[in-house]
């Protein structure tokens, strides 16, 4: 019999709920933990197979390290954040125009990105576009692509280019002032 530091009331409750003493429950928990660790080890082959499959589909994968709790009581400290993460690209651009939100954005449409570069390359998850000062950003996901249109836009260099644009309601407008203040230690 395994001794337990649990109070007598807990022993009685354990026996009432499942017909076992706390010592027997601790033995079951240890056996369950060993079984869990064995299944976790065995599952790594499946995780690797899925990672290879996804990379063959062109996805960039991050596989997290495997950490095992030495005891069942430590399992909460060893919870993982998932087996695999699909990494997606974000494009960060800084414009040469001043604005802080959609209400003072200087154009009637939001300028997302150049059409030719977007159409030719791997599609990012989205764009984060900063104002000239870098204090505010507009975030737009590429899953809103069906809401974009094409417009010829004259760029500061004097050239015109086909550019994807969208309604000013589509991007999420955010302030970076608080973050920049924290980063600068102000």
VOMI-514972 format. One record per residue (C-alpha): residue in three letters; x, z negated, y; residue number from 1. Coordinates in steps of 0.02 Angstrom, whole numbers, plus 50000, padded with zeros to 5 digits. Example, Ala and Ser with C-alpha at 12.3 -4.5 7.8 and 13.67 -1.06 7.14 Angstrom:
<r><res>ALA</res><east>50615</east><up>49610</up><north>49775</north><n>1</n></r>
<r><res>SER</res><east>50684</east><up>49643</up><north>49947</north><n>2</n></r>
// end
This chain:
<r><res>UNK</res><east>50000</east><up>50000</up><north>50000</north><n>1</n></r>
<r><res>UNK</res><east>50066</east><up>50044</up><north>50174</north><n>2</n></r>
<r><res>UNK</res><east>50058</east><up>49902</up><north>50298</north><n>3</n></r>
<r><res>UNK</res><east>49977</east><up>49934</up><north>50465</north><n>4</n></r>
<r><res>UNK</res><east>49992</east><up>49850</up><north>50633</north><n>5</n></r>
<r><res>UNK</res><east>49810</east><up>49887</up><north>50668</north><n>6</n></r>
<r><res>UNK</res><east>49696</east><up>49739</up><north>50702</north><n>7</n></r>
<r><res>UNK</res><east>49583</east><up>49676</up><north>50564</north><n>8</n></r>
<r><res>UNK</res><east>49431</east><up>49751</up><north>50653</north><n>9</n></r>
<r><res>UNK</res><east>49511</east><up>49925</up><north>50641</north><n>10</n></r>
<r><res>UNK</res><east>49539</east><up>49900</up><north>50454</north><n>11</n></r>
<r><res>UNK</res><east>49356</east><up>49857</up><north>50429</north><n>12</n></r>
<r><res>UNK</res><east>49299</east><up>50004</up><north>50538</north><n>13</n></r>
<r><res>UNK</res><east>49410</east><up>50124</up><north>50439</north><n>14</n></r>
<r><res>UNK</res><east>49335</east><up>50062</up><north>50276</north><n>15</n></r>
<r><res>UNK</res><east>49158</east><up>50079</up><north>50342</north><n>16</n></r>
<r><res>UNK</res><east>49185</east><up>50256</up><north>50413</north><n>17</n></r>
<r><res>UNK</res><east>49276</east><up>50336</up><north>50267</north><n>18</n></r>
<r><res>UNK</res><east>49286</east><up>50208</up><north>50128</north><n>19</n></r>
<r><res>UNK</res><east>49475</east><up>50192</up><north>50143</north><n>20</n></r>
<r><res>UNK</res><east>49591</east><up>50058</up><north>50207</north><n>21</n></r>
<r><res>UNK</res><east>49704</east><up>50093</up><north>50357</north><n>22</n></r>
<r><res>UNK</res><east>49853</east><up>50100</up><north>50240</north><n>23</n></r>
<r><res>UNK</res><east>49768</east><up>50235</up><north>50137</north><n>24</n></r>
<r><res>UNK</res><east>49723</east><up>50329</up><north>50296</north><n>25</n></r>
<r><res>UNK</res><east>49905</east><up>50324</up><north>50354</north><n>26</n></r>
<r><res>UNK</res><east>49961</east><up>50394</up><north>50186</north><n>27</n></r>
<r><res>UNK</res><east>49831</east><up>50534</up><north>50201</north><n>28</n></r>
<r><res>UNK</res><east>49888</east><up>50571</up><north>50379</north><n>29</n></r>
<r><res>UNK</res><east>50070</east><up>50584</up><north>50322</north><n>30</n></r>
<r><res>UNK</res><east>50022</east><up>50701</up><north>50179</north><n>31</n></r>
<r><res>UNK</res><east>49915</east><up>50803</up><north>50298</north><n>32</n></r>
<r><res>UNK</res><east>50060</east><up>50812</up><north>50421</north><n>33</n></r>
<r><res>UNK</res><east>50179</east><up>50873</up><north>50286</north><n>34</n></r>
<r><res>UNK</res><east>50051</east><up>51003</up><north>50235</north><n>35</n></r>
<r><res>UNK</res><east>50029</east><up>51056</up><north>50416</north><n>36</n></r>
<r><res>UNK</res><east>50218</east><up>51077</up><north>50438</north><n>37</n></r>
<r><res>UNK</res><east>50228</east><up>51181</up><north>50279</north><n>38</n></r>
<r><res>UNK</res><east>50085</east><up>51293</up><north>50338</north><n>39</n></r>
<r><res>UNK</res><east>50166</east><up>51306</up><north>50511</north><n>40</n></r>
<r><res>UNK</res><east>50330</east><up>51363</up><north>50433</north><n>41</n></r>
<r><res>UNK</res><east>50239</east><up>51489</up><north>50323</north><n>42</n></r>
<r><res>UNK</res><east>50141</east><up>51558</up><north>50471</north><n>43</n></r>
<r><res>UNK</res><east>50300</east><up>51616</up><north>50558</north><n>44</n></r>
<r><res>UNK</res><east>50306</east><up>51772</up><north>50450</north><n>45</n></r>
<r><res>UNK</res><east>50132</east><up>51819</up><north>50512</north><n>46</n></r>
<r><res>UNK</res><east>50181</east><up>51784</up><north>50693</north><n>47</n></r>
<r><res>UNK</res><east>50335</east><up>51894</up><north>50675</north><n>48</n></r>
<r><res>UNK</res><east>50235</east><up>52035</up><north>50596</north><n>49</n></r>
<r><res>UNK</res><east>50111</east><up>52034</up><north>50740</north><n>50</n></r>
<r><res>UNK</res><east>50254</east><up>52030</up><north>50866</north><n>51</n></r>
<r><res>UNK</res><east>50333</east><up>52185</up><north>50785</north><n>52</n></r>
<r><res>UNK</res><east>50164</east><up>52272</up><north>50781</north><n>53</n></r>
<r><res>UNK</res><east>50134</east><up>52238</up><north>50967</north><n>54</n></r>
<r><res>UNK</res><east>50309</east><up>52296</up><north>51016</north><n>55</n></r>
<r><res>UNK</res><east>50277</east><up>52458</up><north>50922</north><n>56</n></r>
<r><res>UNK</res><east>50123</east><up>52480</up><north>51031</north><n>57</n></r>
<r><res>UNK</res><east>50238</east><up>52468</up><north>51182</north><n>58</n></r>
<r><res>UNK</res><east>50202</east><up>52288</up><north>51230</north><n>59</n></r>
<r><res>UNK</res><east>50338</east><up>52169</up><north>51287</north><n>60</n></r>
<r><res>UNK</res><east>50322</east><up>52009</up><north>51187</north><n>61</n></r>
<r><res>UNK</res><east>50387</east><up>51833</up><north>51210</north><n>62</n></r>
<r><res>UNK</res><east>50390</east><up>51729</up><north>51052</north><n>63</n></r>
<r><res>UNK</res><east>50397</east><up>51543</up><north>51084</north><n>64</n></r>
<r><res>UNK</res><east>50517</east><up>51430</up><north>50990</north><n>65</n></r>
<r><res>UNK</res><east>50451</east><up>51329</up><north>50844</north><n>66</n></r>
<r><res>UNK</res><east>50458</east><up>51141</up><north>50866</north><n>67</n></r>
<r><res>UNK</res><east>50397</east><up>51021</up><north>50734</north><n>68</n></r>
<r><res>UNK</res><east>50339</east><up>50843</up><north>50764</north><n>69</n></r>
<r><res>UNK</res><east>50443</east><up>50725</up><north>50657</north><n>70</n></r>
<r><res>UNK</res><east>50292</east><up>50611</up><north>50629</north><n>71</n></r>
<r><res>UNK</res><east>50104</east><up>50635</up><north>50640</north><n>72</n></r>
<r><res>UNK</res><east>50099</east><up>50508</up><north>50782</north><n>73</n></r>
<r><res>UNK</res><east>50213</east><up>50621</up><north>50888</north><n>74</n></r>
<r><res>UNK</res><east>50111</east><up>50780</up><north>50863</north><n>75</n></r>
<r><res>UNK</res><east>50037</east><up>50780</up><north>51038</north><n>76</n></r>
<r><res>UNK</res><east>50211</east><up>50789</up><north>51115</north><n>77</n></r>
<r><res>UNK</res><east>50248</east><up>50944</up><north>51012</north><n>78</n></r>
<r><res>UNK</res><east>50095</east><up>51050</up><north>51048</north><n>79</n></r>
<r><res>UNK</res><east>50146</east><up>51228</up><north>51085</north><n>80</n></r>
<r><res>UNK</res><east>50083</east><up>51349</up><north>51216</north><n>81</n></r>
<r><res>UNK</res><east>50037</east><up>51480</up><north>51088</north><n>82</n></r>
<r><res>UNK</res><east>50133</east><up>51587</up><north>50966</north><n>83</n></r>
<r><res>UNK</res><east>50154</east><up>51747</up><north>51068</north><n>84</n></r>
<r><res>UNK</res><east>50137</east><up>51799</up><north>51248</north><n>85</n></r>
<r><res>UNK</res><east>50117</east><up>51979</up><north>51303</north><n>86</n></r>
<r><res>UNK</res><east>50222</east><up>51999</up><north>51459</north><n>87</n></r>
<r><res>UNK</res><east>50150</east><up>52109</up><north>51595</north><n>88</n></r>
<r><res>UNK</res><east>50235</east><up>52180</up><north>51747</north><n>89</n></r>
<r><res>UNK</res><east>50180</east><up>52135</up><north>51923</north><n>90</n></r>
<r><res>UNK</res><east>50231</east><up>52238</up><north>52072</north><n>91</n></r>
<r><res>UNK</res><east>50273</east><up>52140</up><north>52230</north><n>92</n></r>
<r><res>UNK</res><east>50280</east><up>52241</up><north>52390</north><n>93</n></r>
<r><res>UNK</res><east>50302</east><up>52192</up><north>52571</north><n>94</n></r>
<r><res>UNK</res><east>50220</east><up>52300</up><north>52702</north><n>95</n></r>
<r><res>UNK</res><east>50280</east><up>52329</up><north>52879</north><n>96</n></r>
<r><res>UNK</res><east>50109</east><up>52285</up><north>52949</north><n>97</n></r>
<r><res>UNK</res><east>50041</east><up>52121</up><north>53015</north><n>98</n></r>
<r><res>UNK</res><east>49886</east><up>52039</up><north>52942</north><n>99</n></r>
<r><res>UNK</res><east>49831</east><up>51871</up><north>52872</north><n>100</n></r>
<r><res>UNK</res><east>49667</east><up>51915</up><north>52786</north><n>101</n></r>
<r><res>UNK</res><east>49543</east><up>52055</up><north>52758</north><n>102</n></r>
<r><res>UNK</res><east>49465</east><up>52024</up><north>52928</north><n>103</n></r>
<r><res>UNK</res><east>49623</east><up>52066</up><north>53025</north><n>104</n></r>
<r><res>UNK</res><east>49692</east><up>52197</up><north>52904</north><n>105</n></r>
<r><res>UNK</res><east>49727</east><up>52348</up><north>53017</north><n>106</n></r>
<r><res>UNK</res><east>49649</east><up>52484</up><north>52907</north><n>107</n></r>
<r><res>UNK</res><east>49473</east><up>52515</up><north>52845</north><n>108</n></r>
<r><res>UNK</res><east>49536</east><up>52530</up><north>52664</north><n>109</n></r>
<r><res>UNK</res><east>49667</east><up>52426</up><north>52574</north><n>110</n></r>
<r><res>UNK</res><east>49826</east><up>52526</up><north>52534</north><n>111</n></r>
<r><res>UNK</res><east>49863</east><up>52489</up><north>52352</north><n>112</n></r>
<r><res>UNK</res><east>50007</east><up>52603</up><north>52299</north><n>113</n></r>
<r><res>UNK</res><east>50072</east><up>52780</up><north>52297</north><n>114</n></r>
<r><res>UNK</res><east>49973</east><up>52891</up><north>52180</north><n>115</n></r>
<r><res>UNK</res><east>50117</east><up>52989</up><north>52103</north><n>116</n></r>
<r><res>UNK</res><east>50222</east><up>52837</up><north>52057</north><n>117</n></r>
<r><res>UNK</res><east>50072</east><up>52744</up><north>51987</north><n>118</n></r>
<r><res>UNK</res><east>50010</east><up>52892</up><north>51885</north><n>119</n></r>
<r><res>UNK</res><east>50181</east><up>52930</up><north>51808</north><n>120</n></r>
<r><res>UNK</res><east>50242</east><up>52759</up><north>51755</north><n>121</n></r>
<r><res>UNK</res><east>50191</east><up>52612</up><north>51649</north><n>122</n></r>
<r><res>UNK</res><east>50044</east><up>52527</up><north>51731</north><n>123</n></r>
<r><res>UNK</res><east>50076</east><up>52352</up><north>51798</north><n>124</n></r>
<r><res>UNK</res><east>49952</east><up>52211</up><north>51778</north><n>125</n></r>
<r><res>UNK</res><east>49930</east><up>52218</up><north>51965</north><n>126</n></r>
<r><res>UNK</res><east>50005</east><up>52216</up><north>52138</north><n>127</n></r>
<r><res>UNK</res><east>50045</east><up>52074</up><north>52256</north><n>128</n></r>
<r><res>UNK</res><east>50067</east><up>52146</up><north>52429</north><n>129</n></r>
<r><res>UNK</res><east>50135</east><up>52039</up><north>52570</north><n>130</n></r>
<r><res>UNK</res><east>50118</east><up>52060</up><north>52757</north><n>131</n></r>
<r><res>UNK</res><east>50270</east><up>52093</up><north>52867</north><n>132</n></r>
<r><res>UNK</res><east>50306</east><up>51907</up><north>52892</north><n>133</n></r>
<r><res>UNK</res><east>50288</east><up>51869</up><north>52705</north><n>134</n></r>
<r><res>UNK</res><east>50165</east><up>51730</up><north>52745</north><n>135</n></r>
<r><res>UNK</res><east>50008</east><up>51808</up><north>52670</north><n>136</n></r>
<r><res>UNK</res><east>49972</east><up>51915</up><north>52519</north><n>137</n></r>
<r><res>UNK</res><east>49835</east><up>52023</up><north>52446</north><n>138</n></r>
<r><res>UNK</res><east>49826</east><up>52024</up><north>52257</north><n>139</n></r>
<r><res>UNK</res><east>49744</east><up>52166</up><north>52163</north><n>140</n></r>
<r><res>UNK</res><east>49729</east><up>52189</up><north>51976</north><n>141</n></r>
<r><res>UNK</res><east>49746</east><up>52362</up><north>51902</north><n>142</n></r>
<r><res>UNK</res><east>49588</east><up>52334</up><north>51802</north><n>143</n></r>
<r><res>UNK</res><east>49498</east><up>52373</up><north>51966</north><n>144</n></r>
<r><res>UNK</res><east>49572</east><up>52550</up><north>51960</north><n>145</n></r>
<r><res>UNK</res><east>49398</east><up>52626</up><north>51935</north><n>146</n></r>
<r><res>UNK</res><east>49356</east><up>52561</up><north>52109</north><n>147</n></r>
<r><res>UNK</res><east>49504</east><up>52646</up><north>52194</north><n>148</n></r>
<r><res>UNK</res><east>49503</east><up>52813</up><north>52281</north><n>149</n></r>
<r><res>UNK</res><east>49640</east><up>52929</up><north>52343</north><n>150</n></r>
<r><res>UNK</res><east>49679</east><up>52958</up><north>52525</north><n>151</n></r>
<r><res>UNK</res><east>49822</east><up>53049</up><north>52612</north><n>152</n></r>
<r><res>UNK</res><east>49918</east><up>52917</up><north>52711</north><n>153</n></r>
<r><res>UNK</res><east>50056</east><up>52940</up><north>52841</north><n>154</n></r>
<r><res>UNK</res><east>50196</east><up>52819</up><north>52802</north><n>155</n></r>
<r><res>UNK</res><east>50313</east><up>52736</up><north>52929</north><n>156</n></r>
<r><res>UNK</res><east>50451</east><up>52860</up><north>52880</north><n>157</n></r>
<r><res>UNK</res><east>50338</east><up>52999</up><north>52944</north><n>158</n></r>
<r><res>UNK</res><east>50293</east><up>53074</up><north>52775</north><n>159</n></r>
<r><res>UNK</res><east>50118</east><up>53093</up><north>52707</north><n>160</n></r>
<r><res>UNK</res><east>50078</east><up>53046</up><north>52529</north><n>161</n></r>
<r><res>UNK</res><east>49928</east><up>53030</up><north>52417</north><n>162</n></r>
<r><res>UNK</res><east>49893</east><up>52844</up><north>52408</north><n>163</n></r>
<r><res>UNK</res><east>49773</east><up>52740</up><north>52306</north><n>164</n></r>
<r><res>UNK</res><east>49658</east><up>52639</up><north>52420</north><n>165</n></r>
<r><res>UNK</res><east>49513</east><up>52522</up><north>52390</north><n>166</n></r>
<r><res>UNK</res><east>49380</east><up>52425</up><north>52481</north><n>167</n></r>
<r><res>UNK</res><east>49443</east><up>52270</up><north>52573</north><n>168</n></r>
<r><res>UNK</res><east>49329</east><up>52161</up><north>52465</north><n>169</n></r>
<r><res>UNK</res><east>49426</east><up>52200</up><north>52305</north><n>170</n></r>
<r><res>UNK</res><east>49594</east><up>52114</up><north>52335</north><n>171</n></r>
<r><res>UNK</res><east>49609</east><up>51925</up><north>52331</north><n>172</n></r>
<r><res>UNK</res><east>49682</east><up>51869</up><north>52497</north><n>173</n></r>
<r><res>UNK</res><east>49798</east><up>51718</up><north>52493</north><n>174</n></r>
<r><res>UNK</res><east>49908</east><up>51618</up><north>52610</north><n>175</n></r>
<r><res>UNK</res><east>50087</east><up>51582</up><north>52558</north><n>176</n></r>
<r><res>UNK</res><east>50124</east><up>51471</up><north>52709</north><n>177</n></r>
<r><res>UNK</res><east>50110</east><up>51306</up><north>52612</north><n>178</n></r>
<r><res>UNK</res><east>50222</east><up>51370</up><north>52472</north><n>179</n></r>
<r><res>UNK</res><east>50352</east><up>51437</up><north>52594</north><n>180</n></r>
<r><res>UNK</res><east>50353</east><up>51271</up><north>52686</north><n>181</n></r>
<r><res>UNK</res><east>50384</east><up>51179</up><north>52522</north><n>182</n></r>
<r><res>UNK</res><east>50523</east><up>51300</up><north>52474</north><n>183</n></r>
<r><res>UNK</res><east>50609</east><up>51278</up><north>52643</north><n>184</n></r>
<r><res>UNK</res><east>50595</east><up>51089</up><north>52633</north><n>185</n></r>
<r><res>UNK</res><east>50499</east><up>51078</up><north>52797</north><n>186</n></r>
// end
